């Protein structure tokens, strides 16, 4: 069985940097948002994390050869169409219903990624709960779920900053829907599910990484994050995701709470009112002294709630020593490579496309 650590949640939650940090341990391979490989890789030939086009990347060439024989045998257009049909949000409660041929292709792909990388755990940061449920049905995969949460106000501010905030009610509704769907499907699976606030990862990365490693079945894994929360990133091969997939070398995990000054009061009120039950559940509305309860860095083995020292009110961002305003991987590191936008179908009744890419904190993407 090929183990998959699936990161479920909403956009702008830092899943790319978490995946890449995990991949600094030999047991893990950061595949990025692997659900996009059919379109971004096989059809569009976009750059993977190493900077090379998908068709020219030695790693993905070896994966394709092992899984399918050669790229010409992959009917990527049919796989994209099947995936879009299966992952519509109207299926979020009853789950996706992909065809057996699609599931067979997915199983082959992930097993080949595991074989070629030599890693025991594939980290997939695709985030949509529907795709995580789909992976559970693919042959030969052992799926564990990291449910990654970030304050809805911070996520909304990140979308507004990038020009995707035209429909805040839709964005906030989907933030709530995807988190509820993740809890509904996996919350009772004690040994296979861990809920983690990205704010807690940024504040206490060592504790968070240890808990994630136990979830993934690698309790002895060690991660080279120093006491100042810096890590040296090796080149990766992630699909889609935040542009920090291109980042190499020393990178610091720091906190960013720009949403407090950038998000207008109307946006703050809307996000707080529209998503308050989950903000309260996830500890974002708790007072600093009396009500602080950490639901989110939960040891899946002991299933006990851990209390953290500082209030989890700030979000995280990855900064590079080479930049003053925050990490802008791909700009300057890989010529011609810009940020890649993620897409999903909101529903049959809501027009438009929403961006659900990743972000390693507010300053990490554009």
DOLUM-578517 format. One line per 2 residues: number of its first residue (from 1); their letters; for each residue x, y, z of C-alpha. Coordinates in nm, 4 decimals. Layout:
N
NUM = A = X:Y:Z ~ ...
END
This chain:
366
1 = XX = 0.0000:0.0000:0.0000 ~ 0.1210:0.3503:-0.0851
3 = XX = 0.0684:0.5908:0.2026 ~ -0.0783:0.9313:0.1147
5 = XX = -0.0926:1.2250:0.3549 ~ -0.3787:1.4287:0.2140
7 = XX = -0.4017:1.7934:0.3213 ~ -0.7664:1.8997:0.3304
9 = XX = -0.8919:2.2511:0.3913 ~ -0.9338:2.5829:0.2114
11 = XX = -0.7059:2.8040:0.0057 ~ -0.4401:3.0352:0.1469
13 = XX = -0.3645:2.8086:0.4402 ~ 0.0063:2.7355:0.3994
15 = XX = -0.0166:2.3800:0.2729 ~ 0.2688:2.4242:0.0240
17 = XX = 0.5261:2.5199:0.2859 ~ 0.4035:2.2454:0.5187
19 = XX = 0.4389:1.9912:0.2394 ~ 0.7861:2.1105:0.1490
21 = XX = 0.8964:2.1135:0.5110 ~ 0.7768:1.7559:0.5525
23 = XX = 0.9673:1.6590:0.2364 ~ 1.2954:1.7549:0.4024
25 = XX = 1.2597:1.4212:0.5819 ~ 1.3428:1.1304:0.3503
27 = XX = 1.0213:0.9464:0.4353 ~ 0.8074:1.2179:0.2698
29 = XX = 0.7647:1.3423:-0.0858 ~ 0.5826:1.6701:-0.1527
31 = XX = 0.3768:1.6157:-0.4688 ~ 0.1974:1.9503:-0.4526
33 = XX = -0.1659:1.9661:-0.5635 ~ -0.1530:1.6391:-0.7486
35 = XX = -0.5149:1.6456:-0.8609 ~ -0.4062:1.9025:-1.1224
37 = XX = -0.1431:1.6850:-1.2848 ~ -0.3682:1.5793:-1.5718
39 = XX = -0.4379:1.9373:-1.6828 ~ -0.1297:2.1286:-1.5681
41 = XX = 0.1164:1.8516:-1.6419 ~ -0.0017:1.6369:-1.9302
43 = XX = -0.2071:1.9011:-2.1154 ~ -0.0490:2.2390:-2.0359
45 = XX = 0.3068:2.1177:-1.9717 ~ 0.3535:2.3688:-1.6897
47 = XX = 0.6603:2.3832:-1.4684 ~ 0.6874:2.1584:-1.1674
49 = XX = 0.8734:2.2604:-0.8554 ~ 1.2170:2.1963:-1.0073
51 = XX = 1.1504:2.4677:-1.2668 ~ 1.1452:2.2363:-1.5681
53 = XX = 0.8402:2.1873:-1.7844 ~ 0.6464:1.8767:-1.6900
55 = XX = 0.7446:1.6936:-2.0096 ~ 1.1131:1.7726:-1.9503
57 = XX = 1.1258:1.6902:-1.5810 ~ 1.3199:1.3665:-1.5236
59 = XX = 1.1150:1.2831:-1.2165 ~ 0.7731:1.3118:-1.3799
61 = XX = 0.9074:1.1416:-1.6915 ~ 1.0048:0.8403:-1.4808
63 = XX = 0.6689:0.8456:-1.3019 ~ 0.4801:0.8551:-1.6312
65 = XX = 0.6851:0.5714:-1.7733 ~ 0.6322:0.3492:-1.4694
67 = XX = 0.2621:0.4250:-1.4345 ~ 0.1457:0.4326:-1.7959
69 = XX = 0.4292:0.3185:-2.0182 ~ 0.4539:0.6502:-2.2023
71 = XX = 0.2771:0.9859:-2.1956 ~ 0.0934:0.9175:-2.5215
73 = XX = -0.1066:0.6467:-2.3452 ~ -0.2539:0.8949:-2.0955
75 = XX = -0.5940:1.0271:-2.2077 ~ -0.5544:1.3408:-1.9998
77 = XX = -0.8554:1.5213:-2.1471 ~ -1.0867:1.2384:-2.0509
79 = XX = -0.9355:1.2234:-1.7026 ~ -0.9810:1.6005:-1.6550
81 = XX = -1.3440:1.5784:-1.7657 ~ -1.4118:1.2852:-1.5345
83 = XX = -1.2438:1.4605:-1.2428 ~ -1.4400:1.7832:-1.2928
85 = XX = -1.7630:1.5874:-1.2967 ~ -1.6755:1.3961:-0.9803
87 = XX = -1.5519:1.6958:-0.7798 ~ -1.8457:1.9330:-0.8128
89 = XX = -1.9454:2.0739:-0.4764 ~ -2.2975:1.9349:-0.5109
91 = XX = -2.1379:1.5959:-0.4354 ~ -1.9792:1.7153:-0.1110
93 = XX = -2.2236:1.5322:0.1194 ~ -2.2694:1.2032:-0.0615
95 = XX = -1.9144:1.1905:-0.1944 ~ -1.7664:1.1647:-0.5436
97 = XX = -1.8645:0.8901:-0.7866 ~ -1.5703:0.8545:-1.0256
99 = XX = -1.5488:0.5834:-1.2846 ~ -1.3391:0.2706:-1.2234
101 = XX = -1.1047:0.3681:-1.5071 ~ -1.0362:0.7062:-1.3459
103 = XX = -0.9674:0.5470:-1.0081 ~ -0.7331:0.2966:-1.1711
105 = XX = -0.5357:0.5794:-1.3363 ~ -0.5119:0.7680:-1.0072
107 = XX = -0.3947:0.4579:-0.8239 ~ -0.1270:0.3907:-1.0854
109 = XX = -0.0056:0.7508:-1.0671 ~ 0.0336:0.7613:-0.6890
111 = XX = 0.1947:0.4199:-0.6687 ~ 0.4471:0.5278:-0.9330
113 = XX = 0.5195:0.8537:-0.7456 ~ 0.5955:0.6507:-0.4357
115 = XX = 0.8160:0.4081:-0.6260 ~ 1.0166:0.6675:-0.8179
117 = XX = 1.0603:0.9053:-0.5232 ~ 1.1569:0.6278:-0.2833
119 = XX = 0.9471:0.7991:-0.0158 ~ 0.7099:0.6094:0.2101
121 = XX = 0.4560:0.8937:0.2301 ~ 0.3251:1.1104:-0.0554
123 = XX = 0.2081:1.4531:0.0616 ~ -0.0803:1.5785:-0.1540
125 = XX = -0.1965:1.9344:-0.0828 ~ -0.4980:1.9352:-0.3153
127 = XX = -0.7211:2.0443:-0.0225 ~ -1.0733:1.9797:-0.1552
129 = XX = -1.2417:1.7173:0.0666 ~ -1.4040:1.5592:-0.2361
131 = XX = -1.0705:1.4684:-0.3884 ~ -0.9517:1.3255:-0.0580
133 = XX = -1.2606:1.1054:-0.0509 ~ -1.1866:1.0036:-0.4070
135 = XX = -0.8320:0.8995:-0.3166 ~ -0.9683:0.6656:-0.0505
137 = XX = -1.1376:0.4682:-0.3281 ~ -0.8314:0.4435:-0.5525
139 = XX = -0.6650:0.0996:-0.5453 ~ -0.3482:0.0529:-0.3460
141 = XX = -0.3588:0.3771:-0.1420 ~ -0.3546:0.4187:0.2363
143 = XX = -0.4865:0.7727:0.2948 ~ -0.4307:0.9774:0.6114
145 = XX = -0.5848:1.3271:0.6383 ~ -0.4309:1.6451:0.7736
147 = XX = -0.7167:1.8939:0.8103 ~ -0.5485:2.2342:0.7820
149 = XX = -0.7395:2.5369:0.9122 ~ -0.6753:2.9083:0.8841
151 = XX = -0.8798:3.2004:1.0164 ~ -1.1525:3.2814:0.7616
153 = XX = -1.0790:3.6541:0.7943 ~ -0.7175:3.5997:0.6978
155 = XX = -0.8157:3.3770:0.4050 ~ -1.0654:3.6371:0.2818
157 = XX = -0.8056:3.9141:0.3086 ~ -0.5631:3.7059:0.1039
159 = XX = -0.8224:3.6605:-0.1694 ~ -0.9070:4.0312:-0.1711
161 = XX = -0.5385:4.1192:-0.1970 ~ -0.5088:3.9043:-0.5083
163 = XX = -0.8238:4.0326:-0.6745 ~ -1.0413:3.7280:-0.6008
165 = XX = -1.2654:3.8874:-0.3407 ~ -1.5549:3.9894:-0.5636
167 = XX = -1.7865:3.7300:-0.4070 ~ -1.6953:3.7204:-0.0360
169 = XX = -2.0159:3.5452:0.0699 ~ -1.9425:3.2630:-0.1743
171 = XX = -1.5817:3.2425:-0.0577 ~ -1.6769:3.2324:0.3092
173 = XX = -1.9540:2.9807:0.2487 ~ -1.7118:2.7491:0.0732
175 = XX = -1.4544:2.7998:0.3497 ~ -1.7153:2.6724:0.5943
177 = XX = -1.8448:2.3993:0.3623 ~ -1.5049:2.2465:0.2955
179 = XX = -1.4062:2.2460:0.6622 ~ -1.7378:2.0952:0.7661
181 = XX = -1.7084:1.8326:0.4939 ~ -1.3589:1.7380:0.6116
183 = XX = -1.4772:1.6991:0.9703 ~ -1.7863:1.5063:0.8681
185 = XX = -1.5938:1.2553:0.6620 ~ -1.2784:1.2042:0.8695
187 = XX = -1.3312:1.3601:1.2123 ~ -1.4195:1.0300:1.3786
189 = XX = -1.1269:0.8388:1.2250 ~ -0.8962:0.8911:1.5195
191 = XX = -0.5851:0.7249:1.3835 ~ -0.6154:0.8743:1.0350
193 = XX = -0.7131:1.2354:1.0981 ~ -0.5443:1.5369:1.2514
195 = XX = -0.6801:1.8899:1.2627 ~ -0.4158:2.1625:1.2704
197 = XX = -0.4299:2.5414:1.2598 ~ -0.1643:2.6847:1.0366
199 = XX = -0.1151:2.9565:1.2986 ~ -0.0037:2.6825:1.5397
201 = XX = 0.2320:2.5350:1.2812 ~ 0.3970:2.8758:1.2372
203 = XX = 0.4275:2.9339:1.6113 ~ 0.5390:2.5830:1.7104
205 = XX = 0.6558:2.4027:1.3951 ~ 0.8452:2.1307:1.5788
207 = XX = 0.5405:2.0182:1.7762 ~ 0.3187:2.0395:1.4690
209 = XX = 0.5591:1.8413:1.2513 ~ 0.5945:1.5703:1.5158
211 = XX = 0.2152:1.5324:1.5318 ~ 0.1903:1.5170:1.1522
213 = XX = 0.4666:1.2569:1.1349 ~ 0.2815:1.0360:1.3836
215 = XX = -0.0343:1.0695:1.1780 ~ 0.1545:0.9651:0.8661
217 = XX = 0.2999:0.6589:1.0371 ~ 0.6525:0.8006:1.0606
219 = XX = 0.6941:0.8809:1.4320 ~ 1.0749:0.8760:1.4099
221 = XX = 1.0979:1.1303:1.1288 ~ 1.3080:1.4387:1.2007
223 = XX = 1.2857:1.7750:1.0270 ~ 1.5722:2.0265:0.9956
225 = XX = 1.3848:2.3270:1.1349 ~ 1.6144:2.5172:1.3691
227 = XX = 1.5218:2.7084:1.6827 ~ 1.4717:3.0296:1.4843
229 = XX = 1.2183:2.8441:1.2654 ~ 1.4436:2.8445:0.9608
231 = XX = 1.4768:2.5541:0.7201 ~ 1.6896:2.4931:0.4126
233 = XX = 1.4667:2.3746:0.1288 ~ 1.5891:2.1386:-0.1385
235 = XX = 1.4508:2.1535:-0.4946 ~ 1.1152:1.9823:-0.5250
237 = XX = 0.8779:1.8508:-0.7898 ~ 0.5426:1.9802:-0.6694
239 = XX = 0.2467:2.0272:-0.9038 ~ 0.0542:2.3583:-0.8864
241 = XX = 0.0407:2.5212:-0.5408 ~ 0.1994:2.8381:-0.4122
243 = XX = 0.4978:2.9752:-0.6052 ~ 0.7163:2.8972:-0.3046
245 = XX = 0.7314:2.5502:-0.4564 ~ 1.0239:2.6999:-0.6534
247 = XX = 1.2027:2.8306:-0.3441 ~ 1.5397:2.6844:-0.2506
249 = XX = 1.7773:2.7466:0.0355 ~ 1.7233:2.9110:0.3716
251 = XX = 1.3623:3.0008:0.4432 ~ 1.2115:3.1299:0.7647
253 = XX = 0.8639:3.0543:0.8923 ~ 0.7298:3.3760:1.0439
255 = XX = 0.3943:3.5178:1.1431 ~ 0.1901:3.7574:0.9333
257 = XX = -0.1239:3.9335:1.0520 ~ -0.1606:4.1905:0.7765
259 = XX = -0.5260:4.0996:0.7450 ~ -0.5880:4.2999:1.0627
261 = XX = -0.4906:4.6220:0.8875 ~ -0.5741:4.5329:0.5272
263 = XX = -0.9203:4.3808:0.5535 ~ -1.1820:4.6585:0.5733
265 = XX = -1.4089:4.6607:0.8750 ~ -1.6984:4.5466:0.6592
267 = XX = -1.5050:4.2415:0.5481 ~ -1.4061:4.1582:0.9037
269 = XX = -1.7632:4.1841:1.0247 ~ -1.8932:3.9785:0.7326
271 = XX = -1.6366:3.7024:0.7838 ~ -1.6892:3.6971:1.1599
273 = XX = -2.0687:3.6817:1.1341 ~ -2.0858:3.4441:0.8387
275 = XX = -1.8402:3.1890:0.9801 ~ -1.8630:3.2503:1.3563
277 = XX = -1.9643:2.8957:1.4583 ~ -1.6470:2.7505:1.3089
279 = XX = -1.4307:3.0430:1.4180 ~ -1.5498:2.9714:1.7707
281 = XX = -1.5047:2.5959:1.7326 ~ -1.1520:2.6396:1.5988
283 = XX = -1.0517:2.8781:1.8775 ~ -1.0293:3.2028:1.6813
285 = XX = -1.2929:3.3830:1.8887 ~ -1.1703:3.2635:2.2292
287 = XX = -1.0440:3.5260:2.4702 ~ -0.6737:3.5351:2.5359
289 = XX = -0.7009:3.4399:2.9025 ~ -1.0201:3.2604:2.9870
291 = XX = -1.1475:3.0686:2.6879 ~ -0.8403:2.9675:2.4938
293 = XX = -0.8794:2.6056:2.3948 ~ -0.6703:2.4557:2.1206
295 = XX = -0.8746:2.2104:1.9195 ~ -0.6343:2.2195:1.6320
297 = XX = -0.3007:2.0700:1.7241 ~ -0.4539:1.7430:1.8352
299 = XX = -0.2379:1.4393:1.8839 ~ -0.4161:1.1771:1.6769
301 = XX = -0.2695:0.8918:1.8806 ~ -0.3746:1.0148:2.2224
303 = XX = -0.6755:1.2134:2.0958 ~ -0.6184:1.4788:2.3592
305 = XX = -0.6496:1.8527:2.3216 ~ -0.3244:2.0398:2.3681
307 = XX = -0.3082:2.3907:2.5062 ~ -0.0678:2.6337:2.3436
309 = XX = 0.0837:2.9245:2.5260 ~ -0.0012:3.2117:2.2894
311 = XX = -0.3401:3.3006:2.1378 ~ -0.3807:3.1714:1.7832
313 = XX = -0.4883:3.4958:1.6255 ~ -0.2109:3.5437:1.3732
315 = XX = -0.1461:3.3719:1.0441 ~ 0.1818:3.2490:0.9072
317 = XX = 0.3924:3.3511:0.6145 ~ 0.7198:3.2195:0.4836
319 = XX = 0.9859:3.4821:0.4263 ~ 1.3128:3.4465:0.2416
321 = XX = 1.6253:3.6333:0.3491 ~ 1.6561:3.7425:-0.0126
323 = XX = 1.3402:3.9530:-0.0151 ~ 1.2071:4.2347:0.1953
325 = XX = 0.8341:4.1923:0.1423 ~ 0.8004:3.8171:0.1724
327 = XX = 0.8694:3.5059:-0.0258 ~ 0.8167:3.5407:-0.3996
329 = XX = 0.9480:3.2076:-0.5283 ~ 0.9584:3.1726:-0.9034
331 = XX = 1.0318:3.5410:-0.9477 ~ 1.4016:3.5618:-1.0168
333 = XX = 1.4630:3.1984:-0.9240 ~ 1.3063:3.0436:-1.2341
335 = XX = 1.2912:3.2746:-1.5383 ~ 0.9530:3.2897:-1.6993
337 = XX = 0.7748:3.1106:-1.4178 ~ 0.4921:3.3037:-1.2553
339 = XX = 0.2286:3.2100:-1.0038 ~ -0.0126:2.9386:-1.1114
341 = XX = -0.3815:2.9840:-1.0420 ~ -0.5994:2.7045:-0.9192
343 = XX = -0.9597:2.6603:-1.0242 ~ -1.2663:2.4689:-0.9208
345 = XX = -1.6327:2.4724:-1.0066 ~ -1.8244:2.6458:-0.7264
347 = XX = -2.1550:2.4808:-0.8066 ~ -2.4023:2.4480:-1.0869
349 = XX = -2.5894:2.7514:-0.9554 ~ -2.3029:2.9922:-0.8933
351 = XX = -2.1401:3.1429:-1.1970 ~ -1.7664:3.1969:-1.2207
353 = XX = -1.4454:3.0353:-1.1190 ~ -1.2897:3.0748:-0.7754
355 = XX = -0.9226:3.0498:-0.6989 ~ -0.8395:2.7855:-0.4429
357 = XX = -0.4647:2.7756:-0.4702 ~ -0.2350:2.7525:-0.1729
359 = XX = -0.0537:3.0210:0.0164 ~ 0.2132:3.0047:0.2818
361 = XX = 0.0637:3.3021:0.4550 ~ -0.0603:3.6269:0.3112
363 = XX = 0.2641:3.7607:0.1683 ~ 0.3710:3.4445:-0.0060
365 = XX = 0.1966:3.4541:-0.3359 ~ 0.1804:3.7736:-0.5389
END
